[in-house]
């Protein structure tokens, strides 16, 4: 249950990341359409809600909420680090002297 909650959390944050023009352009090479942006936002919100429900079901109400907040931090950090340290699509520069 907890692994499912973590995966839903990661997928939700990744969908919310792709809903932003800048990150969608970086990862997909084009800006998202308006409909795609709304679908990605909806999926991200739905995945985070399902992640909370799964964590609460697995750990109980009090521990589930606390564990879910910890999983939120972990999922956001993974997406953030993935975007930060991802190689860019730009060709390598040549430094001619």
Secondary structure, DSSP 8 states (H G I E B T S, - for coil): -HHHHHHHHHHHHHHHHHTSHHHHHHHHSS---HHHHHHHHHHHHHHHHHHHHHHHHHH-HHHHHHHHHHHHHHHHHHHHHHHHSS--SS-------
